[in-house]
Amino acid sequence: RDPKKTRFMAASHVHTNTRVRLTQPTTQQSRPRSRSVRNRALPDGGAPSGLPAIFSSIFSKPATSSESPSSMGQKQASRSSTFADTAPSWESIQSSAQRILDKHSLKATWDYETGAPSPWATKRTFGDGANRVTFYRDSASWCPYSQKCWLLLEEKRVSYDVKKINMRCYGDKPASFLRLNPSGTLPAAVIEGRELTDSSDIVRALEATFPETPMMPPENTRARVLADQLLRLERGVFSAWMRHVTSGWNDDENRMGVELALQAVEDALASTPGPYFLGARVEGATEDEASPNDDGFSYVDIAFAPFLERLAASELYFKGMAVRAPPGDGRPWPYLNAWYDAMESRPTYYSTRSDFYTSAYDLPPQLGGCAESKEGTSARQAIDGGEWTRDVAAGNSESVEYVNSPPELRNAPPEAHAAMAVARVALNAKAVARFAARGALPRGSSPKPVSAPLSDPSAEEIVQEQAAAAADAAIRRALLRLLPSDEREEDEGTGSEKKHDAAVGIASMQYLQRRVGVPRDMPLEAARWLRAALGEEMEELSSK
């Protein structure tokens, strides 16, 4: 294969001339008005930074647009109405959800060690003997550099142990990790006794130590030259994206830089067969030209994935620039979108992928803030709650976030995704209820502020039992909406129809609704159903 060299001239231009601006000019005269998400007030009362365990971890999620459908929690906080605890018990709800999942061959939990990829795994074994790798990644599944190494381990099927470490923006790091890596940076790894604290070093060590499933072409081949060119292009795309999404200066010029970078990606993908960067193997290709895998998938795709994922989310949310789109006429960058389609259909990648909402709020604390433009207003309204409806969850209304999930999820009916949401919450029901009840706390109740209110596993628990009971009852009522009436178990409920404060129930559900993380807590399809059900129940309680 002889790739068109001219296609990479643009890549070289992007890489050398588009840099991340680390400091901004001090003059204010020509600076456009833009806001950083890190400075925005949270309409649900300001997220307390200390949060108890949610689902299988301890995390939180910030709120945003005060005009979204779920913002009635605070508006209703002063109402002295009540609601009855009439929903079935957690055991009954979980049993009903599991029966639906079984019918459609889906699971809310599985053998994380040897089964399908999962963000909840702490150990992965692929039958290749004792684990020779210990992998340290961020607890919340936010870090793009951790995701890159995570994907490589999964695609190479290298057995490894997982140690989850807080990022600085949401928690403290354990002393044991700081002894290994005094700088505290993530990711880190110990590979056959060798300590590595840079993602590029980890990648090289994995490729050299476990050559059985290669992810890069051999050195001194034409395919390797192409791969190296593409990896330089990836850094150019990153630079152009950073300059645009973190700055309110020269927005039109910086937007053009992103468009040029994406066009270089489009041209690179168009120049090879198949959806991946190196191209599928073609009949008659020599080893000098061949991709390491028949379908063309390689480490190049892994390197691009974390950043093109976050680029698509943040460019739409902050700047109103649509990159990811469904098939059809007018689809921008069709080869790039075909690459997104192929990547999202891979369970290894999809299990690590965030949704647009999660990315929009985990990026600013990591980057020091992102700059909004007015062009992104409608996208922000949709992502911040405007699309949290049953119609969007069921696929009856188009979403600004198009995904091409793996076949087992893509082909599952809506009731299965709704049941997944129920089952994931029910797995850790009491902790989820106590977490949600923090929404009813007064302002200033947080014991320890952090720069990322989305996640703080070091916090103390300060929830009142009465509020936790109200949250528990309200959440069960919301989840009942996701179970078809003919699938519900006969149940006497909790044994009482105790009355709870509706304002507390609303505030608790809103708090939970805005803090569901993907993939950390559940898949995107399930998260859509949970957010919709909580919104419906808030609407119901607000009318009392």
C-alpha positions as CSV (number, residue, x, y, z in Angstrom):
1,R,0.0,0.0,0.0
2,D,1.4,3.4,-0.9
3,P,-0.5,6.0,1.2
4,K,-0.9,9.4,-0.3
5,K,1.8,11.5,1.2
6,T,0.0,14.7,0.5
7,R,-2.7,13.7,2.8
8,F,-0.3,14.0,5.7
9,M,1.0,17.4,4.8
10,A,-2.0,18.8,6.5
11,A,-1.3,16.6,9.5
12,S,2.2,18.0,9.8
13,H,0.9,21.5,9.5
14,V,-1.6,21.0,12.3
15,H,1.0,19.4,14.5
16,T,3.7,22.1,14.1
17,N,1.5,25.2,14.0
18,T,-1.3,24.4,16.4
19,R,-0.2,24.5,20.0
20,V,-1.9,24.5,23.4
21,R,-1.9,28.0,24.8
22,L,-0.9,27.6,28.4
23,T,-1.3,31.3,29.4
24,Q,-3.7,33.9,28.1
25,P,-3.0,37.6,27.3
26,T,-3.9,39.9,30.2
27,T,-5.6,42.6,28.1
28,Q,-9.4,42.5,28.4
29,Q,-10.4,44.7,25.5
30,S,-10.9,42.2,22.7
31,R,-11.6,39.2,24.8
32,P,-15.1,37.6,24.2
33,R,-17.3,36.9,27.1
34,S,-17.1,33.2,27.9
35,R,-17.6,31.2,31.0
36,S,-15.7,28.3,32.5
37,V,-17.8,25.4,33.7
38,R,-15.6,25.2,36.8
39,N,-17.0,28.6,37.9
40,R,-20.7,27.9,37.2
41,A,-23.2,27.7,40.0
42,L,-25.0,24.4,40.4
43,P,-28.8,24.9,40.3
44,D,-29.4,22.0,42.7
45,G,-28.0,24.0,45.5
46,G,-24.3,23.6,44.9
47,A,-22.9,20.1,45.0
48,P,-21.6,19.2,48.4
49,S,-18.1,17.9,47.8
50,G,-18.3,15.0,50.3
51,L,-20.2,12.1,48.9
52,P,-20.9,8.6,50.1
53,A,-20.8,5.4,48.0
54,I,-22.9,5.3,44.8
55,F,-23.4,2.0,43.0
56,S,-20.2,0.1,43.3
57,S,-18.0,3.2,43.9
58,I,-18.3,6.6,45.6
59,F,-18.9,9.3,43.1
60,S,-21.1,12.4,42.3
61,K,-22.1,14.4,39.3
62,P,-22.6,18.2,39.0
63,A,-25.7,19.9,37.8
64,T,-25.9,22.6,35.3
65,S,-28.6,24.4,33.3
66,S,-31.3,25.8,35.6
67,E,-33.7,25.7,32.8
68,S,-33.6,21.9,32.3
69,P,-36.8,19.8,33.0
70,S,-35.3,18.4,36.2
71,S,-34.7,21.7,37.9
72,M,-37.9,21.8,39.8
73,G,-36.4,20.1,42.8
74,Q,-35.2,23.4,44.3
75,K,-38.2,25.3,43.1
76,Q,-40.4,22.9,45.0
77,A,-38.2,22.7,48.1
78,S,-40.4,25.0,50.1
79,R,-43.6,23.1,49.5
80,S,-45.1,21.3,52.5
81,S,-46.5,18.3,50.6
82,T,-46.0,14.7,51.2
83,F,-46.0,11.4,49.3
84,A,-46.7,7.8,50.3
85,D,-44.2,5.0,50.3
86,T,-46.3,2.7,48.1
87,A,-43.5,1.2,45.8
88,P,-42.5,-2.5,46.1
89,S,-39.4,-3.5,48.2
90,W,-35.9,-3.4,46.7
91,E,-35.9,-7.2,46.6
92,S,-39.0,-7.3,44.5
93,I,-37.8,-4.5,42.2
94,Q,-34.5,-6.2,41.6
95,S,-36.1,-9.6,41.0
96,S,-38.4,-8.1,38.4
97,A,-35.6,-6.4,36.6
98,Q,-33.4,-9.5,36.6
99,R,-36.3,-11.5,35.1
100,I,-36.4,-9.1,32.2
101,L,-32.7,-9.1,31.7
102,D,-32.6,-12.9,31.7
103,K,-35.3,-12.9,29.0
104,H,-33.0,-10.8,26.7
105,S,-29.7,-12.5,27.7
106,L,-28.3,-9.4,29.4
107,K,-26.7,-9.1,32.8
108,A,-26.3,-6.3,35.3
109,T,-23.3,-8.2,36.8
110,W,-21.1,-11.0,35.5
111,D,-17.7,-12.6,36.1
112,Y,-15.7,-9.4,35.8
113,E,-12.4,-11.3,36.0
114,T,-12.8,-13.7,33.0
115,G,-16.0,-12.4,31.3
116,A,-16.8,-9.4,29.1
117,P,-14.9,-6.2,29.6
118,S,-16.2,-4.1,32.5
119,P,-15.3,-0.8,34.2
120,W,-16.1,-2.5,37.5
121,A,-13.4,-5.2,37.2
122,T,-10.5,-5.2,39.7
123,K,-8.8,-8.2,38.1
124,R,-8.7,-9.5,34.5
125,T,-7.6,-13.0,33.6
126,F,-7.3,-14.3,30.1
127,G,-5.9,-17.8,30.8
128,D,-2.3,-16.8,30.2
129,G,-1.0,-17.7,33.6
130,A,-0.3,-15.5,36.6
131,N,-1.0,-11.8,36.2
132,R,2.3,-10.0,35.3
133,V,0.8,-6.5,35.2
134,T,-0.6,-4.3,37.9
135,F,-2.4,-1.3,36.3
136,Y,-3.2,1.9,38.2
137,R,-6.0,3.9,36.6
138,D,-8.4,6.6,37.8
139,S,-11.3,5.6,39.9
140,A,-13.9,7.5,37.9
141,S,-12.9,6.3,34.4
142,W,-12.2,9.8,33.3
143,C,-8.5,9.9,32.4
144,P,-7.9,9.6,28.6
145,Y,-4.3,8.3,29.1
146,S,-5.6,5.6,31.5
147,Q,-8.2,4.7,29.0
148,K,-5.6,4.3,26.3
149,C,-3.6,1.8,28.4
150,W,-6.8,0.1,29.6
151,L,-7.9,-0.5,26.0
152,L,-4.5,-1.9,25.0
153,L,-4.5,-4.4,27.8
154,E,-8.0,-5.5,26.8
155,E,-7.3,-5.8,23.1
156,K,-4.0,-7.7,23.7
157,R,-5.8,-9.8,26.3
158,V,-3.0,-9.4,28.8
159,S,-4.1,-10.5,32.3
160,Y,-3.8,-7.7,34.8
161,D,-4.8,-6.5,38.3
162,V,-6.5,-3.1,38.6
163,K,-5.8,-0.6,41.3
164,K,-8.1,2.4,41.1
165,I,-6.6,5.7,42.3
166,N,-8.3,9.1,42.7
167,M,-7.4,12.0,40.4
168,R,-6.2,15.1,42.1
169,C,-9.3,17.0,41.2
170,Y,-11.6,14.8,43.3
171,G,-9.6,13.1,46.0
172,D,-6.5,12.2,47.8
173,K,-4.1,9.5,46.6
174,P,-3.0,6.6,48.9
175,A,0.5,6.7,50.4
176,S,1.2,3.3,48.8
177,F,0.7,4.8,45.4
178,L,2.8,7.9,46.1
179,R,5.6,5.6,47.2
180,L,5.4,4.0,43.8
181,N,4.9,7.2,41.9
182,P,5.8,10.4,43.9
183,S,4.4,12.7,41.2
184,G,1.0,11.0,41.7
185,T,0.3,11.0,37.9
186,L,-2.0,8.5,36.2
187,P,-1.8,6.0,34.7
188,A,1.0,3.9,36.2
189,A,1.8,0.2,35.9
190,V,4.1,-2.4,37.2
191,I,5.0,-4.8,34.4
192,E,7.0,-7.8,35.5
193,G,8.5,-5.8,38.4
194,R,9.2,-2.8,36.3
195,E,7.6,0.5,37.5
196,L,6.3,2.8,34.8
197,T,4.6,6.1,35.3
198,D,4.1,7.4,31.8
199,S,1.4,6.2,29.4
200,S,3.8,6.0,26.4
201,D,6.3,4.0,28.4
202,I,3.5,1.6,29.5
203,V,2.3,1.2,25.9
204,R,5.8,0.4,24.6
205,A,6.4,-2.0,27.5
206,L,3.2,-3.9,26.9
207,E,3.9,-4.2,23.2
208,A,7.4,-5.5,23.8
209,T,6.6,-7.8,26.8
210,F,3.5,-9.4,25.2
211,P,4.1,-9.7,21.5
212,E,1.6,-12.5,21.0
213,T,-1.1,-10.1,19.9
214,P,0.8,-7.2,18.2
215,M,-0.9,-3.8,18.0
216,M,1.8,-2.1,16.0
217,P,3.5,-3.1,12.7
218,P,7.1,-4.2,12.9
219,E,9.9,-1.6,12.9
220,N,11.4,-0.6,9.5
221,T,8.3,-1.5,7.5
222,R,6.1,0.8,5.4
223,A,3.2,0.0,7.6
224,R,5.2,1.2,10.7
225,V,6.1,4.5,8.9
226,L,2.4,5.1,8.3
227,A,1.5,4.2,11.9
228,D,4.1,6.7,13.2
229,Q,2.8,9.4,10.9
230,L,-0.7,8.8,12.2
231,L,0.4,9.0,15.8
232,R,2.0,12.4,15.1
233,L,-1.4,13.4,13.5
234,E,-3.1,12.3,16.7
235,R,-1.0,14.8,18.7
236,G,-1.8,17.5,16.2
237,V,-5.5,16.9,16.6
238,F,-5.1,17.0,20.4
239,S,-3.3,20.4,20.2
240,A,-6.0,21.9,17.9
241,W,-8.8,20.7,20.1
242,M,-7.2,21.9,23.3
243,R,-6.6,25.4,21.9
244,H,-10.3,25.6,20.9
245,V,-12.1,24.1,23.8
246,T,-10.1,25.8,26.6
247,S,-10.0,29.2,25.1
248,G,-12.5,32.0,24.4
249,W,-9.9,33.8,22.3
250,N,-9.9,33.8,18.5
251,D,-12.7,31.3,18.5
252,D,-13.3,31.3,14.7
253,E,-9.6,30.8,14.0
254,N,-9.3,28.0,16.6
255,R,-12.4,26.3,15.3
256,M,-10.9,26.3,11.8
257,G,-7.8,24.7,13.3
258,V,-10.0,21.8,14.7
259,E,-11.8,21.5,11.3
260,L,-8.4,21.3,9.5
261,A,-7.2,18.7,12.0
262,L,-10.3,16.6,11.5
263,Q,-10.1,16.9,7.8
264,A,-6.6,15.4,8.0
265,V,-8.0,12.5,10.0
266,E,-10.8,12.1,7.4
267,D,-8.2,12.0,4.6
268,A,-6.1,9.5,6.4
269,L,-9.1,7.2,7.0
270,A,-10.2,7.6,3.4
271,S,-6.8,6.5,2.1
272,T,-7.0,2.9,3.5
273,P,-9.5,0.1,3.2
274,G,-11.8,-0.7,6.1
275,P,-12.9,1.6,8.9
276,Y,-9.6,1.7,10.9
277,F,-6.5,3.9,10.4
278,L,-4.1,1.3,9.1
279,G,-6.6,-0.4,6.9
280,A,-7.7,-4.0,6.6
281,R,-5.4,-6.5,5.1
282,V,-5.9,-6.8,1.4
283,E,-5.1,-9.8,-0.8
284,G,-1.5,-9.9,-2.0
285,A,-0.3,-7.4,0.6
286,T,3.3,-8.0,1.8
287,E,4.3,-8.1,5.4
288,D,6.0,-4.7,4.8
289,E,2.6,-3.2,4.0
290,A,0.3,-5.2,6.3
291,S,-1.6,-4.1,9.3
292,P,-0.9,-6.1,12.5
293,N,-4.5,-7.4,12.4
294,D,-6.7,-8.6,9.5
295,D,-9.4,-5.9,10.1
296,G,-6.8,-3.1,10.3
297,F,-7.4,-2.4,14.0
298,S,-4.2,-1.3,15.8
299,Y,-2.7,0.8,18.5
300,V,-3.2,3.8,16.3
301,D,-7.0,3.5,16.8
302,I,-6.5,3.0,20.5
303,A,-4.4,6.2,20.7
304,F,-7.0,8.3,18.8
305,A,-10.0,6.9,20.7
306,P,-9.9,8.7,24.1
307,F,-9.3,12.1,22.5
308,L,-11.7,11.8,19.6
309,E,-14.3,10.6,22.1
310,R,-13.8,13.7,24.3
311,L,-13.4,16.0,21.3
312,A,-16.9,15.0,19.9
313,A,-18.5,15.6,23.3
314,S,-16.8,18.9,24.2
315,E,-16.9,20.5,20.8
316,L,-20.6,20.0,20.7
317,Y,-21.3,21.0,24.3
318,F,-19.0,24.0,24.6
319,K,-18.8,25.2,21.0
320,G,-21.8,23.9,19.2
321,M,-19.7,22.0,16.6
322,A,-21.2,18.6,15.7
323,V,-18.6,16.0,14.9
324,R,-20.3,12.7,15.7
325,A,-23.5,12.1,13.6
326,P,-25.7,9.2,12.5
327,P,-25.5,7.8,9.0
328,G,-27.3,9.7,6.2
329,D,-27.0,12.6,3.9
330,G,-25.1,15.5,5.3
331,R,-23.1,13.4,7.8
332,P,-20.0,15.4,8.4
333,W,-16.6,13.6,8.0
334,P,-18.2,10.3,6.8
335,Y,-14.9,8.3,7.1
336,L,-14.3,9.6,10.6
337,N,-17.9,8.8,11.6
338,A,-17.5,5.3,10.1
339,W,-14.5,4.9,12.4
340,Y,-16.6,6.0,15.4
341,D,-19.2,3.4,14.4
342,A,-16.6,0.6,14.2
343,M,-15.0,1.6,17.5
344,E,-18.3,1.8,19.4
345,S,-19.2,-1.6,18.2
346,R,-16.2,-3.1,20.0
347,P,-17.1,-4.2,23.5
348,T,-13.6,-3.4,24.7
349,Y,-14.0,0.2,23.8
350,Y,-17.6,0.6,24.6
351,S,-17.1,-0.6,28.1
352,T,-14.7,2.4,28.7
353,R,-16.6,5.1,26.8
354,S,-18.2,8.0,28.6
355,D,-21.4,9.7,27.4
356,F,-21.5,13.4,26.4
357,Y,-22.9,14.5,29.7
358,T,-20.2,12.8,31.7
359,S,-17.4,14.2,29.4
360,A,-18.8,17.7,29.5
361,Y,-18.4,17.8,33.3
362,D,-15.3,15.7,33.9
363,L,-13.1,17.6,31.4
364,P,-13.1,21.1,33.0
365,P,-11.6,20.0,36.3
366,Q,-8.9,18.2,34.5
367,L,-8.2,21.0,32.0
368,G,-8.6,24.0,34.4
369,G,-11.9,25.0,32.7
370,C,-13.5,25.0,29.2
371,A,-14.8,28.1,27.4
372,E,-18.4,28.2,26.2
373,S,-19.6,29.9,23.0
374,K,-23.2,30.9,22.2
375,E,-23.2,28.4,19.3
376,G,-23.3,25.6,21.9
377,T,-26.3,26.9,23.8
378,S,-28.9,24.5,22.3
379,A,-26.6,21.5,22.6
380,R,-25.9,22.3,26.3
381,Q,-29.6,22.5,26.9
382,A,-30.2,19.1,25.4
383,I,-27.2,17.4,27.1
384,D,-27.9,19.1,30.4
385,G,-31.4,17.6,30.7
386,G,-33.5,18.6,27.7
387,E,-33.1,15.0,26.3
388,W,-33.7,13.2,29.5
389,T,-37.1,11.8,28.3
390,R,-38.7,8.5,27.8
391,D,-38.9,9.1,24.0
392,V,-35.1,9.6,23.7
393,A,-34.4,6.6,25.9
394,A,-36.6,4.4,23.8
395,G,-35.1,5.7,20.6
396,N,-38.3,7.3,19.4
397,S,-36.8,10.8,19.4
398,E,-33.4,11.7,17.9
399,S,-30.6,12.6,20.4
400,V,-27.7,14.9,19.9
401,E,-25.5,12.0,21.0
402,Y,-25.5,9.2,18.4
403,V,-23.8,6.0,19.3
404,N,-23.4,2.7,17.6
405,S,-23.2,0.3,20.5
406,P,-22.1,-3.3,20.4
407,P,-24.7,-5.7,18.9
408,E,-25.9,-7.2,22.1
409,L,-26.9,-3.7,23.4
410,R,-27.9,-2.3,20.0
411,N,-30.3,-5.1,19.4
412,A,-31.8,-5.3,22.8
413,P,-35.4,-3.8,23.2
414,P,-36.0,-0.7,25.3
415,E,-37.4,-2.7,28.2
416,A,-34.1,-4.5,28.6
417,H,-32.2,-1.2,28.9
418,A,-34.7,0.1,31.4
419,A,-34.4,-3.1,33.4
420,M,-30.6,-2.6,33.3
421,A,-31.0,0.8,34.9
422,V,-33.2,-0.7,37.7
423,A,-30.8,-3.6,38.3
424,R,-27.7,-1.4,38.5
425,V,-29.4,0.9,41.1
426,A,-30.8,-2.0,43.1
427,L,-27.4,-3.7,43.4
428,N,-26.4,-1.1,46.0
429,A,-29.8,0.4,46.8
430,K,-29.3,1.6,50.3
431,A,-26.0,3.4,49.5
432,V,-27.6,5.0,46.4
433,A,-30.5,6.3,48.5
434,R,-28.2,7.8,51.1
435,F,-26.1,9.3,48.3
436,A,-29.1,10.8,46.7
437,A,-30.3,12.2,50.1
438,R,-27.4,14.6,50.0
439,G,-29.4,16.7,47.6
440,A,-31.6,17.7,50.6
441,L,-28.7,19.0,52.6
442,P,-28.5,22.7,53.2
443,R,-25.8,24.7,51.4
444,G,-22.4,24.6,53.0
445,S,-22.8,21.2,54.5
446,S,-19.9,19.7,52.6
447,P,-16.9,18.8,54.8
448,K,-14.2,19.0,52.2
449,P,-14.3,21.1,48.9
450,V,-12.8,19.7,45.8
451,S,-12.3,21.1,42.3
452,A,-14.4,18.4,40.7
453,P,-17.8,18.1,42.5
454,L,-18.5,15.2,40.2
455,S,-16.5,12.9,42.4
456,D,-15.2,12.8,45.9
457,P,-14.6,9.4,47.5
458,S,-12.8,10.8,50.5
459,A,-15.9,12.6,51.9
460,E,-17.7,11.9,55.1
461,E,-21.3,10.8,55.3
462,I,-23.6,13.4,56.9
463,V,-27.0,12.4,55.6
464,Q,-30.0,12.5,58.0
465,E,-31.9,9.2,58.3
466,Q,-35.2,10.8,57.6
467,A,-34.0,12.2,54.4
468,A,-32.4,8.9,53.4
469,A,-35.8,7.2,53.9
470,A,-37.5,9.8,51.7
471,A,-34.9,9.3,49.0
472,D,-35.2,5.6,49.2
473,A,-39.0,5.7,48.8
474,A,-38.9,8.2,46.0
475,I,-36.2,6.3,44.0
476,R,-38.2,3.0,44.3
477,R,-41.3,4.9,42.9
478,A,-39.2,6.2,40.0
479,L,-37.8,2.8,39.2
480,L,-41.2,1.2,39.2
481,R,-41.9,3.3,36.1
482,L,-39.3,1.3,34.2
483,L,-40.9,-2.1,34.9
484,P,-43.8,-3.2,32.7
485,S,-46.9,-3.9,34.8
486,D,-47.0,-7.5,33.6
487,E,-43.4,-8.0,34.8
488,R,-43.8,-6.7,38.3
489,E,-43.8,-9.2,41.1
490,E,-46.7,-9.3,43.5
491,D,-45.4,-7.5,46.5
492,E,-46.7,-6.0,49.7
493,G,-44.3,-3.1,49.4
494,T,-42.2,-2.0,52.4
495,G,-44.9,-2.9,54.9
496,S,-46.2,0.7,55.4
497,E,-47.4,3.7,53.4
498,K,-45.4,6.1,55.5
499,K,-45.6,9.7,54.4
500,H,-42.4,11.5,53.3
501,D,-41.6,15.1,52.5
502,A,-42.1,15.6,48.7
503,A,-39.5,18.4,48.6
504,V,-36.9,16.0,50.0
505,G,-37.8,13.3,47.6
506,I,-37.6,15.7,44.6
507,A,-34.2,17.2,45.7
508,S,-32.8,13.7,46.3
509,M,-33.9,12.4,42.9
510,Q,-32.6,15.5,41.1
511,Y,-29.2,15.1,42.9
512,L,-29.0,11.4,41.7
513,Q,-30.2,12.2,38.2
514,R,-27.5,14.7,37.6
515,R,-24.7,12.5,39.0
516,V,-25.2,9.2,37.0
517,G,-21.8,8.5,35.3
518,V,-21.2,6.6,32.2
519,P,-19.5,4.1,32.1
520,R,-18.7,4.2,35.8
521,D,-22.3,3.4,37.0
522,M,-24.0,1.9,34.0
523,P,-24.1,1.8,30.2
524,L,-25.4,4.9,28.3
525,E,-28.7,3.2,27.3
526,A,-29.5,2.4,30.9
527,A,-28.5,5.9,32.1
528,R,-30.9,7.5,29.7
529,W,-33.8,5.4,31.2
530,L,-32.8,6.2,34.7
531,R,-32.6,9.9,34.1
532,A,-36.0,9.9,32.4
533,A,-37.7,7.9,35.1
534,L,-36.3,10.2,37.9
535,G,-37.5,13.2,35.9
536,E,-41.0,11.8,35.6
537,E,-41.3,11.0,39.3
538,M,-40.0,14.5,40.1
539,E,-42.8,15.9,38.0
540,E,-45.3,13.7,39.7
541,L,-44.2,14.7,43.2
542,S,-44.0,18.4,42.3
543,S,-47.7,18.4,41.4
544,K,-48.7,17.1,44.9
